[in-house]
Amino acid sequence: LGEDDMNTLTVRNFALLRDRAGRDQEQIQTDATSALALFAELIDRHGTEDPRGHCKVAINDVMVDWDAPLNEGDTVLLFPPVAGG
């Protein structure tokens, strides 16, 4: 894939995901076309296990499914599972 196939996205990490990434926000260039593909790429990048089954994702402040498409300039928010009682 060439440079034209890359999107620049802002990723915001929360709680456990922020701790693993070492930052609460990062701007990345990616060829990922869905939220799930981006999440897999970030798991590889940050060397963490995949908790996706319990995570939530939002694009541009709207909660979406993992198969939601990504577009240039999107802000992707990743929320890990929340413990509590």
Buried (B, 14 or more C-beta within 10 A) or exposed (E): EEEEEBBEBBBBBBBBBBBBBEEEEBEBEBBBBBBBBBBBBBBEEBEBEEBBEEBBBBBEEEEBEBEBEBEEEBBBBBBBEEEEE
